[in-house]
Amino acid sequence: MVIVLKKDISDSDKNSLKDFLAQKNFKLNEVSGEEETILAAVGKMHMDPVELETKPGVSRVIPISKPYKQASREFKRENTIVEIPNCRGQVIRVGGQRV
């Protein structure tokens, strides 16, 4: 799931939220952008998202039940470009506006 944090969340509230999710066996990745900060919580969803939305500093919760969660736009807004070298020493770029 993706947890969007409020801009004015305190460090104390953020750490409390991270501890809460860690106790629920979620693996966490924090992504800070210019507009917002999100926590990507990876693990089995065995709780009501509303429980998280009521926590201090949480703006909204986006459950994700599709595969490749960390490749989703909810997790990472920027395009991903992968460079793959071929046997001739050239590099093929995959992603972004090109395939």
DRENKE-548990 format. One record per residue (C-alpha): residue number from 0; x, y, z. Coordinates in Angstrom, 3 decimals. Last residue first. Layout:
N
+-----+----------+----------+----------+
!   i !        X !        Y !        Z !
+-----+----------+----------+----------+
! NUM !        X !        Y !        Z !
...
+-----+----------+----------+----------+
//
This chain:
99
+-----+----------+----------+----------+
!   i !        X !        Y !        Z !
+-----+----------+----------+----------+
!  98 !   11.022 !    0.924 !  -25.792 !
!  97 !   11.190 !    4.693 !  -25.740 !
!  96 !    9.377 !    7.542 !  -23.956 !
!  95 !   10.728 !    6.534 !  -20.553 !
!  94 !   11.850 !    2.951 !  -20.697 !
!  93 !   14.512 !    0.850 !  -22.416 !
!  92 !   17.908 !    2.160 !  -23.448 !
!  91 !   20.157 !   -0.146 !  -25.461 !
!  90 !   23.875 !    0.253 !  -24.898 !
!  89 !   26.353 !   -0.807 !  -27.539 !
!  88 !   29.367 !   -2.979 !  -26.818 !
!  87 !   28.545 !   -5.427 !  -29.595 !
!  86 !   27.239 !   -8.114 !  -27.167 !
!  85 !   24.531 !   -5.793 !  -25.838 !
!  84 !   24.622 !   -3.428 !  -22.873 !
!  83 !   21.260 !   -2.763 !  -21.213 !
!  82 !   20.420 !    0.715 !  -19.927 !
!  81 !   17.203 !    0.935 !  -17.921 !
!  80 !   15.110 !    4.102 !  -17.898 !
!  79 !   12.476 !    4.584 !  -15.214 !
!  78 !   10.058 !    7.455 !  -15.681 !
!  77 !    9.400 !    9.594 !  -12.611 !
!  76 !    6.254 !    9.242 !  -10.489 !
!  75 !    7.480 !    6.423 !   -8.264 !
!  74 !    5.217 !    4.637 !   -5.786 !
!  73 !    1.768 !    5.670 !   -7.040 !
!  72 !    3.127 !    5.532 !  -10.586 !
!  71 !    3.618 !    1.803 !  -10.145 !
!  70 !    6.988 !    0.057 !  -10.425 !
!  69 !    7.100 !   -0.521 !   -6.675 !
!  68 !    3.765 !   -2.304 !   -6.760 !
!  67 !    4.819 !   -4.744 !   -9.480 !
!  66 !    1.743 !   -6.922 !   -8.999 !
!  65 !   -1.663 !   -5.400 !   -8.271 !
!  64 !   -3.278 !   -5.178 !   -4.863 !
!  63 !   -2.427 !   -1.608 !   -4.065 !
!  62 !   -4.216 !    0.094 !   -1.189 !
!  61 !   -3.870 !    3.884 !   -1.335 !
!  60 !   -3.865 !    5.568 !    2.069 !
!  59 !   -4.408 !    9.293 !    2.513 !
!  58 !   -3.044 !   12.373 !    4.291 !
!  57 !   -1.407 !   10.651 !    7.263 !
!  56 !    0.260 !   12.980 !    9.792 !
!  55 !   -1.572 !   11.686 !   12.852 !
!  54 !   -3.116 !    8.223 !   12.315 !
!  53 !   -6.778 !    8.181 !   11.248 !
!  52 !   -5.918 !    7.197 !    7.671 !
!  51 !   -4.050 !    4.163 !    9.000 !
!  50 !   -7.107 !    2.567 !   10.626 !
!  49 !   -9.112 !    3.506 !    7.527 !
!  48 !   -6.795 !    1.227 !    5.536 !
!  47 !   -8.351 !   -1.742 !    7.395 !
!  46 !   -5.765 !   -4.330 !    8.339 !
!  45 !   -4.416 !   -7.611 !    7.054 !
!  44 !   -2.695 !   -6.343 !    3.929 !
!  43 !    0.192 !   -8.745 !    3.485 !
!  42 !    3.443 !   -6.892 !    2.938 !
!  41 !    5.036 !   -3.920 !    1.243 !
!  40 !    4.462 !   -0.473 !    2.713 !
!  39 !    5.499 !    2.338 !    0.387 !
!  38 !    5.704 !    5.445 !    2.532 !
!  37 !    5.072 !    8.670 !    0.709 !
!  36 !    6.364 !   12.208 !    0.931 !
!  35 !    4.740 !   14.986 !   -1.034 !
!  34 !    5.198 !   17.834 !   -3.496 !
!  33 !    8.941 !   17.954 !   -4.080 !
!  32 !    9.354 !   14.236 !   -3.525 !
!  31 !   10.364 !   12.135 !   -0.569 !
!  30 !   10.143 !    8.357 !   -0.961 !
!  29 !   10.202 !    6.199 !    2.142 !
!  28 !   10.405 !    2.439 !    1.683 !
!  27 !    8.892 !    0.175 !    4.303 !
!  26 !    8.687 !   -3.579 !    4.786 !
!  25 !    5.438 !   -4.389 !    6.578 !
!  24 !    5.423 !   -6.899 !    9.430 !
!  23 !    2.544 !   -5.312 !   11.441 !
!  22 !    5.114 !   -4.219 !   14.042 !
!  21 !    6.986 !   -2.496 !   11.194 !
!  20 !    3.792 !   -0.613 !   10.330 !
!  19 !    3.390 !    0.744 !   13.874 !
!  18 !    7.091 !    1.630 !   14.094 !
!  17 !    6.871 !    3.547 !   10.800 !
!  16 !    3.783 !    5.411 !   12.027 !
!  15 !    5.494 !    6.346 !   15.305 !
!  14 !    8.564 !    7.505 !   13.386 !
!  13 !    6.418 !    9.739 !   11.161 !
!  12 !    4.488 !   11.111 !   14.151 !
!  11 !    7.733 !   11.955 !   15.990 !
!  10 !    9.323 !   13.469 !   12.893 !
!   9 !    6.315 !   15.770 !   12.655 !
!   8 !    4.013 !   15.683 !    9.647 !
!   7 !    3.627 !   19.139 !    8.057 !
!   6 !    3.517 !   18.003 !    4.438 !
!   5 !    0.928 !   15.333 !    5.216 !
!   4 !    2.002 !   11.792 !    4.413 !
!   3 !    0.774 !    9.651 !    1.539 !
!   2 !    0.678 !    5.976 !    2.474 !
!   1 !    1.024 !    3.596 !   -0.450 !
!   0 !    0.000 !    0.000 !    0.000 !
+-----+----------+----------+----------+
//
